[in-house]
Amino acid sequence: MSEQRLLVWVDGGARGNPGEAGCGIVLQWPDGRCEHHTVYLGRTTNNVAEYAALLAALERAAEERRFPVEVYSDSELLVRQLTGSYRVRARHLHPLWQRARELAATLPGFSISHVPREENCVADRLANAAIDTHRSTLPRPRPLP
């Protein structure tokens, strides 16, 4: 029997860089439940929005801490920084990266993988909906610059 995992797709974006930003999160629980979430961020950068999506998803997953979490993102920078392939050079991203690592360490397992944009279209649509509506279904993660 294969291990039960929480599957998560995240996307963040800003219209302009910086600009109005939001993120989208899809969580597919092992029991078949699927959650779609938006988080409106206000004015920030694309990279901060990508981290905000990951942090919001990890905070939601940490509420239960029952399953290993497998994250998918179309942000190559985010994935490579979290896997250690890239250093976090931007000072303002370092606390976000650190918080993501801390949250991941509280889970029974964590992995993050890069996927093409077309495989992340639902999270992308949710991120755009967050910007369009200025609405959030999850709290804005802390700390964000």
Buried (B, 14 or more C-beta within 10 A) or exposed (E): EEEEBBBBBBBBBBBEEBBBBBBBBBBBBBEEEEBBBBBBBBEBBBBBBBBBBBBBBBBBBBEEEEBBBBBBBBBEBBBBBBEEEEEBEBEBBEBBBEBBEEBBEEBEEBEBEBBEEEEBBBBBBBBBBBBEEEEBBBEBBEEBE
